[in-house]
Amino acid sequence: MKNITTKEFDQAVKSNTNVVIQFSAAWCGPCKTMTPILDEFATSREDVTAFKVDIGEETDLATKFNVRSIPTLIFFQNGEMTKQKVGLIQANHLNDFIV
């Protein structure tokens, strides 16, 4: 899963139909658990692209999307934010979140 910056964010979200962004931090234990789950999920779904944003490095994005706890997943369809979920999501629940 690619880390993206504020400069890359709009292009990444708009150039893919279904995008999941994981807001996380290097020191966050649940984020470390969530990353491979989301990565595997995105690999298994050709219609979903996943990116990661480090809130310590990209504070403007965290503020823009009101990220107060991590991990936070935000789902975008056709460039528009449609869903947000805070906390660790198990692989079997990701499909419910994305659909």
Backbone as a printed PyTorch tensor [residue, N CA C, xyz], in Angstrom:
tensor([[[  0.8540,  -1.1660,   0.0000],
         [  0.0000,   0.0000,   0.0000],
         [  0.8980,   1.2270,   0.0000]],

        [[  0.6180,   2.1140,  -0.9030],
         [  1.4600,   3.3040,  -1.0770],
         [  1.0890,   4.3860,  -0.0680]],

        [[  2.1020,   4.9880,   0.5390],
         [  1.9000,   6.1810,   1.3530],
         [  1.7410,   7.3610,   0.4070]],

        [[  0.7610,   8.2210,   0.6900],
         [  0.5860,   9.4010,  -0.1380],
         [  0.6780,  10.6630,   0.7120]],

        [[  1.0550,  11.7240,   0.0460],
         [  1.2140,  13.0180,   0.7040],
         [  0.0240,  13.9160,   0.3590]],

        [[ -0.0060,  15.0580,   0.9790],
         [ -1.0510,  16.0350,   0.7020],
         [ -1.0600,  16.4070,  -0.7770]],

        [[  0.1250,  16.5630,  -1.3630],
         [  0.2270,  16.9270,  -2.7800],
         [ -0.3520,  15.8550,  -3.6960]],

        [[ -0.2280,  14.5910,  -3.3090],
         [ -0.6850,  13.4790,  -4.1390],
         [ -2.1440,  13.1010,  -3.8840]],

        [[ -2.6870,  13.5740,  -2.7900],
         [ -3.9790,  13.0990,  -2.3140],
         [ -5.0980,  13.2660,  -3.3390]],

        [[ -5.3350,  14.4760,  -3.7960],
         [ -6.4550,  14.7230,  -4.7150],
         [ -6.3470,  13.8880,  -5.9750]],

        [[ -5.1610,  13.8100,  -6.5400],
         [ -4.9630,  13.0190,  -7.7570],
         [ -5.2330,  11.5370,  -7.4900]],

        [[ -4.7650,  11.0210,  -6.3610],
         [ -4.9700,   9.6060,  -6.0330],
         [ -6.4510,   9.2830,  -5.8680]],

        [[ -7.1680,  10.1570,  -5.2100],
         [ -8.5870,   9.9170,  -4.9610],
         [ -9.4050,  10.0730,  -6.2420]],

        [[ -9.0710,  11.0440,  -7.0560],
         [ -9.8660,  11.3180,  -8.2620],
         [ -9.5400,  10.4020,  -9.4290]],

        [[ -8.3540,   9.8170,  -9.4470],
         [ -7.9720,   8.9990, -10.5950],
         [ -8.3270,   7.5200, -10.4250]],

        [[ -8.9500,   7.1770,  -9.3120],
         [ -9.3920,   5.8080,  -9.0690],
         [-10.8700,   5.8400,  -8.6770]],

        [[-11.6400,   4.8420,  -9.1170],
         [-13.0730,   4.8290,  -8.8510],
         [-13.3770,   4.6100,  -7.3790]],

        [[-12.8080,   3.5730,  -6.7810],
         [-13.0320,   3.2270,  -5.3790],
         [-11.7020,   3.2810,  -4.6270]],

        [[-11.6230,   4.1720,  -3.6550],
         [-10.3730,   4.3740,  -2.9290],
         [-10.6310,   4.2910,  -1.4340]],

        [[ -9.7630,   3.5660,  -0.7450],
         [ -9.7750,   3.5450,   0.7110],
         [ -8.4770,   4.1760,   1.1780]],

        [[ -8.5870,   5.1590,   2.0570],
         [ -7.4210,   5.8070,   2.6370],
         [ -7.3490,   5.4090,   4.1040]],

        [[ -6.2160,   4.8790,   4.4990],
         [ -5.9880,   4.5680,   5.9130],
         [ -5.1480,   5.6880,   6.5190]],

        [[ -5.7300,   6.4070,   7.4600],
         [ -4.9830,   7.3970,   8.2260],
         [ -4.3780,   6.6710,   9.4100]],

        [[ -3.0490,   6.7940,   9.5670],
         [ -2.3530,   6.0260,  10.5850],
         [ -1.0830,   6.7520,  11.0240]],

        [[ -0.3370,   6.1000,  11.9010],
         [  0.9520,   6.6130,  12.3620],
         [  1.8700,   5.4340,  12.6370]],

        [[  3.1500,   5.6700,  12.5180],
         [  4.1420,   4.6070,  12.7030],
         [  4.1010,   4.0100,  14.1050]],

        [[  3.7360,   4.7940,  15.1000],
         [  3.7320,   4.3420,  16.4890],
         [  2.4350,   3.6340,  16.8960]],

        [[  1.4600,   3.5820,  16.0210],
         [  0.1230,   3.0610,  16.3350],
         [  0.0460,   1.5470,  16.1230]],

        [[ -0.1290,   0.8060,  17.2040],
         [ -0.2330,  -0.6530,  17.1350],
         [ -1.3950,  -1.1420,  16.2860]],

        [[ -2.6250,  -0.6630,  16.5160],
         [ -3.7460,  -1.0960,  15.6800],
         [ -3.5570,  -0.7410,  14.1960]],

        [[ -2.8540,   0.3540,  13.9340],
         [ -2.5730,   0.7280,  12.5380],
         [ -1.6650,  -0.3060,  11.8860]],

        [[ -0.6860,  -0.7640,  12.6390],
         [  0.2300,  -1.7870,  12.1150],
         [ -0.5100,  -3.0800,  11.8320]],

        [[ -1.5240,  -3.3740,  12.6250],
         [ -2.3420,  -4.5610,  12.3970],
         [ -3.2520,  -4.3630,  11.1920]],

        [[ -3.7970,  -3.1640,  11.0410],
         [ -4.7440,  -2.8670,   9.9640],
         [ -4.0840,  -2.8460,   8.5890]],

        [[ -2.8500,  -2.3830,   8.5020],
         [ -2.1850,  -2.2150,   7.2130],
         [ -2.1550,  -3.4900,   6.3730]],

        [[ -1.6720,  -4.6270,   6.8830],
         [ -1.6570,  -5.8200,   6.0240],
         [ -3.0570,  -6.3460,   5.7040]],

        [[ -4.0120,  -6.1260,   6.6020],
         [ -5.3900,  -6.5440,   6.3360],
         [ -5.9430,  -5.7560,   5.1490]],

        [[ -5.7670,  -4.4430,   5.1890],
         [ -6.2640,  -3.5900,   4.1070],
         [ -5.4940,  -3.8360,   2.8140]],

        [[ -4.2130,  -4.0420,   2.9260],
         [ -3.3840,  -4.3050,   1.7490],
         [ -3.8400,  -5.5870,   1.0420]],

        [[ -4.0530,  -6.6320,   1.8110],
         [ -4.5090,  -7.9010,   1.2320],
         [ -5.8960,  -7.7540,   0.6200]],

        [[ -6.7680,  -7.0180,   1.3030],
         [ -8.1150,  -6.7820,   0.7890],
         [ -8.0650,  -6.0630,  -0.5570]],

        [[ -7.2930,  -4.9890,  -0.6300],
         [ -7.1950,  -4.2090,  -1.8700],
         [ -6.5920,  -5.0440,  -2.9910]],

        [[ -5.6590,  -5.9170,  -2.6630],
         [ -5.0520,  -6.7950,  -3.6590],
         [ -6.0800,  -7.7820,  -4.1990]],

        [[ -6.9870,  -8.2220,  -3.3340],
         [ -7.9960,  -9.2000,  -3.7520],
         [ -9.1500,  -8.5780,  -4.5330]],

        [[ -9.2650,  -7.2480,  -4.4860],
         [-10.3600,  -6.5490,  -5.1680],
         [ -9.7790,  -5.6210,  -6.2280]],

        [[ -9.9850,  -5.9560,  -7.4790],
         [ -9.4660,  -5.1310,  -8.5740],
         [-10.1450,  -3.7690,  -8.6430]],

        [[-11.3210,  -3.6400,  -8.0260],
         [-12.0780,  -2.3950,  -8.0910],
         [-11.7670,  -1.4370,  -6.9420]],

        [[-10.8180,  -1.7980,  -6.0690],
         [-10.4850,  -0.9660,  -4.9070],
         [ -8.9880,  -0.6720,  -4.8860]],

        [[ -8.6490,   0.5920,  -4.6600],
         [ -7.2590,   1.0020,  -4.4920],
         [ -7.1090,   1.5380,  -3.0790]],

        [[ -6.0500,   1.1260,  -2.3940],
         [ -5.8250,   1.5620,  -1.0140],
         [ -4.5420,   2.3830,  -0.9220]],

        [[ -4.6060,   3.4270,  -0.1130],
         [ -3.4590,   4.2760,   0.1800],
         [ -3.3930,   4.5000,   1.6770]],

        [[ -2.2340,   4.9360,   2.1230],
         [ -2.0430,   5.2240,   3.5370],
         [ -1.5310,   6.6460,   3.6930]],

        [[ -2.0300,   7.3360,   4.7300],
         [ -1.5980,   8.6880,   5.0590],
         [ -1.0660,   8.6680,   6.4830]],

        [[  0.1730,   9.1050,   6.6650],
         [  0.7680,   9.2140,   7.9910],
         [  0.3420,  10.5580,   8.5870]],

        [[ -0.4440,  10.5040,   9.6620],
         [ -0.9820,  11.7440,  10.2230],
         [  0.0940,  12.6160,  10.8610]],

        [[  1.2190,  12.0330,  11.2210],
         [  2.3160,  12.8230,  11.7730],
         [  3.0080,  13.6700,  10.7280]],

        [[  3.0220,  13.1800,   9.5090],
         [  3.6680,  13.8970,   8.4090],
         [  2.6790,  14.7320,   7.6060]],

        [[  1.4380,  14.3260,   7.5730],
         [  0.4170,  14.9910,   6.7520],
         [ -0.7060,  15.5100,   7.6540]],

        [[ -0.3580,  16.4060,   8.5470],
         [ -1.3290,  16.9190,   9.5170],
         [ -2.4740,  17.6810,   8.8460]],

        [[ -2.2050,  18.3390,   7.7290],
         [ -3.2650,  19.0790,   7.0360],
         [ -4.3860,  18.1420,   6.5660]],

        [[ -4.0150,  16.9650,   6.0680],
         [ -5.0300,  16.0070,   5.6300],
         [ -5.8200,  15.4700,   6.8140]],

        [[ -5.1290,  15.1780,   7.9000],
         [ -5.8160,  14.6850,   9.0950],
         [ -6.8200,  15.7250,   9.5960]],

        [[ -6.4280,  16.9720,   9.5690],
         [ -7.3180,  18.0510,   9.9940],
         [ -8.4850,  18.2110,   9.0280]],

        [[ -8.2030,  18.1720,   7.7400],
         [ -9.2400,  18.3370,   6.7140],
         [-10.3570,  17.3060,   6.8700]],

        [[ -9.9880,  16.0680,   7.2060],
         [-10.9650,  14.9920,   7.3240],
         [-11.3400,  14.6970,   8.7770]],

        [[-10.9640,  15.6060,   9.6780],
         [-11.3460,  15.5140,  11.0810],
         [-10.9490,  14.1760,  11.7130]],

        [[ -9.7440,  13.7080,  11.3940],
         [ -9.2400,  12.4560,  11.9450],
         [ -8.7570,  12.7200,  13.3680]],

        [[ -9.4320,  12.1140,  14.3210],
         [ -9.1040,  12.3230,  15.7340],
         [ -8.5690,  11.0630,  16.4010]],

        [[ -8.8510,   9.9190,  15.8070],
         [ -8.3700,   8.6310,  16.3130],
         [ -7.8770,   7.8250,  15.1240]],

        [[ -6.9170,   6.9550,  15.3950],
         [ -6.3880,   6.1160,  14.3220],
         [ -6.3760,   4.6610,  14.7800]],

        [[ -6.4740,   3.7450,  13.8410],
         [ -6.6230,   3.9590,  12.4080],
         [ -8.0290,   4.4630,  12.0590]],

        [[ -8.0620,   5.3110,  11.0520],
         [ -9.3190,   5.7660,  10.4560],
         [ -9.2770,   5.4160,   8.9760]],

        [[-10.3300,   4.7640,   8.5190],
         [-10.4600,   4.4480,   7.0990],
         [-11.5200,   5.3550,   6.5010]],

        [[-11.1990,   5.9480,   5.3690],
         [-12.1640,   6.7650,   4.6480],
         [-12.2780,   6.2080,   3.2330]],

        [[-13.5130,   5.9900,   2.8090],
         [-13.8010,   5.4270,   1.5000],
         [-14.3040,   6.5300,   0.5750]],

        [[-13.7360,   6.5630,  -0.6150],
         [-14.1140,   7.5320,  -1.6480],
         [-14.6170,   6.7750,  -2.8650]],

        [[-15.7200,   7.2410,  -3.4360],
         [-16.2160,   6.7090,  -4.7050],
         [-16.2870,   7.8690,  -5.6770]],

        [[-15.6250,   7.6820,  -6.8040],
         [-15.5970,   8.7090,  -7.8510],
         [-15.1730,  10.0660,  -7.2980]],

        [[-14.1830,  10.0680,  -6.4160],
         [-13.6160,  11.2950,  -5.8820],
         [-14.3540,  11.9010,  -4.7090]],

        [[-15.4790,  11.3060,  -4.3000],
         [-16.2820,  11.8390,  -3.1980],
         [-16.2120,  10.9220,  -1.9840]],

        [[-16.0110,  11.5210,  -0.8060],
         [-16.0000,  10.7550,   0.4330],
         [-17.4000,  10.2200,   0.7040]],

        [[-17.5000,   8.9010,   0.9320],
         [-18.8100,   8.3020,   1.1630],
         [-18.9510,   7.6740,   2.5410]],

        [[-17.8430,   7.1740,   3.1080],
         [-17.9100,   6.5010,   4.4100],
         [-16.6270,   6.7360,   5.1860]],

        [[-16.7690,   6.6780,   6.5070],
         [-15.6020,   6.7890,   7.3870],
         [-15.7920,   5.8160,   8.5430]],

        [[-14.7170,   5.1320,   8.9150],
         [-14.7500,   4.1590,  10.0010],
         [-13.5090,   4.3380,  10.8540]],

        [[-13.7080,   4.4430,  12.1570],
         [-12.5920,   4.5920,  13.0880],
         [-12.3630,   3.2650,  13.7910]],

        [[-11.1080,   2.8740,  13.8810],
         [-10.7470,   1.6470,  14.5910],
         [-10.3770,   0.5190,  13.6590]],

        [[ -9.9000,  -0.5250,  14.2610],
         [ -9.4610,  -1.7130,  13.5310],
         [-10.6710,  -2.4440,  12.9610]],

        [[-10.6050,  -2.7720,  11.6900],
         [-11.6710,  -3.5360,  11.0250],
         [-11.0780,  -4.8700,  10.5940]],

        [[-11.7270,  -5.9260,  10.9540],
         [-11.2800,  -7.2490,  10.5450],
         [-11.5790,  -7.4590,   9.0670]],

        [[-10.8210,  -8.3270,   8.4390],
         [-10.9200,  -8.5500,   6.9970],
         [-12.3320,  -8.9170,   6.5660]],

        [[-13.0260,  -9.7280,   7.3560],
         [-14.3640, -10.1650,   6.9540],
         [-15.3880,  -9.0270,   6.9940]],

        [[-15.0710,  -7.8960,   7.6180],
         [-15.9860,  -6.7570,   7.6610],
         [-15.6520,  -5.6800,   6.6370]],

        [[-14.5140,  -5.7860,   5.9780],
         [-14.1280,  -4.7720,   5.0000],
         [-15.0920,  -4.7210,   3.8210]],

        [[-15.5460,  -5.8600,   3.3590],
         [-16.5130,  -5.8590,   2.2510],
         [-17.7720,  -5.1050,   2.6190]],

        [[-18.2420,  -5.2580,   3.8560],
         [-19.4310,  -4.5370,   4.2970],
         [-19.1750,  -3.0300,   4.2960]],

        [[-17.9740,  -2.6340,   4.6590],
         [-17.6270,  -1.2140,   4.7070],
         [-17.5150,  -0.6350,   3.2990]],

        [[-16.9320,  -1.3820,   2.3940],
         [-16.6550,  -0.8920,   1.0480],
         [-17.9020,  -0.8580,   0.1720]],

        [[-18.7600,  -1.8340,   0.3070],
         [-19.9290,  -1.9450,  -0.5780],
         [-20.8290,  -0.7410,  -0.4720]]])
